[in-house]
Amino acid sequence: MAHITKLSVIVPCYNRLDELIELFPSLEEQTLARDKFEIIVVDDGSNDGTEEFVVNYISDSHISFSFYKQENKGPGAARNLGLENASGDFFIFVDSDVIVPSHWLAEVFDKVNEEHLDAYGGPDKAHESFSPLLKAIDYAMTSFITTGGLRGKKGKKLAKFFPRSFNMGLSKSVYDRIGGFGGLRHGQDIEYSNRIIKSGANVGFIENAYVFHKRRTSLKKFFKQAFNWGVARINLYKLDSNMLEPLHCIPAMATALFLLVLLLTPVSEFNSILTRLMLGSMGFVFCASAIHSVFKYKNIVTPFYVPFTMFFQIFAYGLGFITAFFKRIVLGGAELKGFSKNYYK
C-alpha cells in the first residue's frame, strides 16, 4: 500500500436531515489538516429539506464539501455515486446516524499509513449524550454475549471480522480492482468487505477510530433492523458460503428452541421444567448484563432497557434467519428483502 495523501469521506443519506445537522459539526472539528480530506454527501432522493440544508451549509463551511443527489436507489447506489466522484486516494464510508470524535480522521490517516493498510474497519460506541434506549441498543450490539465479538473489538472473536459501512474504508487501488457496492438491500457492506478481503487486501481494525452510532431510535425499529440482519445472512450465504459461520446460526437455534419449548410446555411437565430453566437462565444473563451496563454507561435508566434490546436482537435476528432459510434454502426462492420500507429510517 502506497502512502495515502487524501481521504474522501462518503456519507449516503435519505430523509436524515436531523442526523446530518448533528454529524456535520463533528466533521468540522476534525484535527486532521483540512487539505487532507473531503466530505461527499449523496442524497438518495430525500424529501425532507436535505438538499437545501446541505447546499446552505456547504456555502459557509471551511472544509471541502461536495453534494450529489440521485433518485431513490438505495444506500449502495448512493455510496457508488460518491465513489465515482471522490478525488482522494483512500475512501471512507460513514453512516449519517453517527457523530465522529475530533481525532477520528487523523487516527485513520495515521494508522493506514503506519500499518500500510489497504482497507480498515473501526468500532462504534454510544456517546454520553445518547438516550438510555440508545445506550441499551449499543450494549446489545457490542456485548460479547450477543455478538461473539464479531463487530470488531480487540480480543477473542468467534467469527471473522468484516468492516461495516458505518465506519470502514478502502484504498482507491482496491476499489479499482473490485468495483463498488452490489445490489443487496441489506448486508451489502458485508458482501463488499468479503470482496475486499478476497482481493488479498491488507485489512486492519483501527480500535481508536471509533464513531458514536445512534442506530435505531425505538424498540420497534430495532426489531425490524435485527430481523433484516438475519435475512441478510442467508442472502449473503447464497452469494458466498464463506459469509456464513457457525456463530451466525446460534441466534436462530436459540430462537427455535425458545419457541419450541414454550409451545410444548402446556402438554408436558418435562417441558415445563425446561421452560423454567430456560427463563431462569435468560433472566440471570439479562440481569447481570443490566447491572454491568450501569457501570459502563454511568446511567441508572439504561439497565431497564438492556434485557429488551438483548432479547430483541437475538430473537428478531433468529426469526429473520429462519424465515430466509426456509424461503431461500428449503423452498429455493429468490432474495428475501425483509423490512425494506423506509430503509434508512
C-alpha positions, -999 to 999 in steps of 0.1 A, spaced: 0 0 0 15 33 -11 14 63 13 -20 80 12 -24 117 9 -61 125 9 -92 109 24 -126 110 8 -154 106 33 -187 94 17 -220 99 35 -252 85 20 -285 98 33 -322 95 28 -346 117 48 -319 121 75 -318 158 79 -320 157 117 -289 134 117 -269 155 93 -274 185 115 -256 166 142 -230 149 120 -217 180 101 -203 200 131 -183 169 143 -168 167 108 -159 204 110 -139 197 142 -115 171 128 -79 177 138 -66 163 105 -54 191 82 -82 203 60 -63 198 28 -61 160 36 -98 152 34 -130 159 17 -166 152 26 -190 139 -1 -227 138 7 -250 118 -15 -287 124 -11 -307 93 -22 -339 112 -32 -348 128 2 -379 150 5 -373 164 40 -353 195 30 -319 178 30 -308 194 -3 -315 229 8 -298 224 42 -267 208 28 -263 234 0 -266 262 25 -242 245 49 -216 240 23 -216 277 14 -205 286 49 -182 256 56 -144 259 60 -138 223 49 -142 207 14 -178 196 9 -194 181 -22 -231 173 -27 -248 150 -52 -284 139 -55 -300 109 -72 -334 94 -73 -341 68 -46 -320 37 -54 -308 26 -20 -276 31 0 -253 10 -22 -260 31 -53 -256 63 -32 -222 51 -20 -212 42 -55 -221 77 -68 -198 91 -41 -170 67 -51 -173 79 -87 -168 115 -77 -142 111 -50 -108 128 -55 -89 112 -27 -67 81 -27 -85 64 2 -123 62 6 -141 62 39 -178 53 44 -197 66 74 -235 65 80 -255 97 86 -266 84 121 -232 89 137 -212 116 154 -174 114 150 -148 124 176 -123 151 166 -94 126 163 -113 102 140 -99 111 106 -64 117 119 -64 83 135 -74 66 103 -49 86 82 -20 78 105 -28 41 111 -34 34 74 0 49 66 18 34 95 4 -1 90 3 0 52 -34 -9 52 -54 -13 21 -87 -12 40 -99 -8 75 -129 -12 98 -135 7 130 -158 3 160 -188 21 172 -200 31 206 -225 53 224 -219 90 231 -225 101 267 -254 123 254 -273 94 239 -307 84 255 -309 54 278 -325 34 250 -297 41 225 -272 31 251 -291 -1 257 -291 -8 220 -254 -1 219 -249 -26 248 -268 -53 228 -247 -45 197 -213 -46 214 -217 -72 241 -197 -104 236 -228 -124 248 -249 -111 219 -223 -107 191 -195 -131 199 -170 -102 194 -175 -102 156 -182 -65 154 -145 -57 158 -134 -53 194 -99 -63 202 -96 -97 217 -113 -130 212 -138 -134 183 -160 -163 175 -163 -153 138 -144 -134 112 -144 -96 114 -160 -78 84 -157 -40 83 -192 -24 83 -203 7 64 -210 28 94 -171 31 97 -150 15 71 -126 24 42 -105 11 14 -78 24 -9 -85 37 -44 -63 9 -58 -85 -18 -42 -117 0 -54 -102 0 -89 -98 -38 -87 -132 -48 -71 -156 -20 -81 -184 -6 -60 -212 -19 -38 -235 -46 -50 -273 -46 -52 -282 -63 -19 -307 -43 1 -294 -55 34 -259 -68 42 -243 -52 13 -214 -38 34 -205 -74 45 -206 -86 9 -184 -56 -1 -160 -64 28 -159 -100 17 -147 -89 -18 -121 -66 -2 -107 -95 19 -108 -120 -10 -89 -95 -32 -59 -100 -9 -60 -66 6 -43 -59 39 -74 -52 61 -69 -38 96 -90 -29 126 -84 6 140 -96 5 175 -92 42 183 -110 53 151 -144 48 167 -177 67 159 -207 74 181 -235 54 164 -271 63 172 -287 34 153 -325 29 156 -345 52 179 -372 28 191 -375 -9 200 -399 -14 171 -373 -1 146 -345 -20 163 -366 -52 160 -370 -47 122 -333 -39 118 -323 -71 136 -348 -91 116 -332 -78 84 -297 -88 96 -310 -124 100 -325 -123 65 -293 -108 51 -271 -136 65 -289 -162 43 -288 -139 13 -251 -135 18 -246 -173 22 -263 -177 -12 -237 -154 -27 -207 -170 -10 -207 -197 17 -177 -180 33 -200 -154 47 -219 -179 69 -201 -192 100 -214 -213 129 -218 -182 152 -243 -167 127 -266 -197 132 -267 -196 170 -294 -169 174 -317 -189 150 -311 -221 170 -318 -202 203 -350 -187 188 -362 -220 175 -356 -237 209 -373 -209 227 -404 -211 206 -405 -250 207 -402 -252 245 -429 -225 250 -452 -243 225 -448 -277 242 -449 -265 278 -487 -269 283 -486 -306 272 -455 -318 291 -443 -315 326 -407 -321 313 -411 -292 290 -425 -271 319 -392 -278 338 -372 -269 307 -392 -236 304 -384 -226 339 -347 -235 334 -346 -215 301 -364 -185 315 -343 -186 347 -311 -187 327 -322 -159 304 -332 -138 335 -298 -143 351 -279 -133 319 -301 -103 313 -300 -91 349 -262 -95 350 -259 -76 318 -282 -49 330 -261 -44 362 -229 -43 340 -245 -16 318 -248 7 349 -211 7 353 -204 10 316 -227 40 309 -230 55 343 -268 57 339 -295 41 361 -322 40 334 -303 21 307 -304 -12 326 -342 -13 324 -339 -14 286 -310 -38 283 -330 -70 287 -354 -59 259 -327 -49 235 -307 -81 240 -338 -102 236 -349 -83 206 -316 -86 189 -313 -123 193 -350 -132 187 -356 -109 158 -323 -119 141 -332 -155 147 -367 -150 131 -352 -133 101 -326 -161 97 -352 -189 100 -376 -171 76 -350 -166 49 -336 -201 55 -369 -218 47 -378 -195 18 -344 -195 1 -327 -227 11 -356 -251 16 -381 -237 -9 -354 -223 -33 -369 -188 -35 -353 -155 -46 -336 -130 -25 -357 -120 5 -360 -83 12 -371 -83 49 -384 -49 61 -375 -27 32 -399 3 36 -381 34 48 -348 16 48 -328 44 63 -354 52 90 
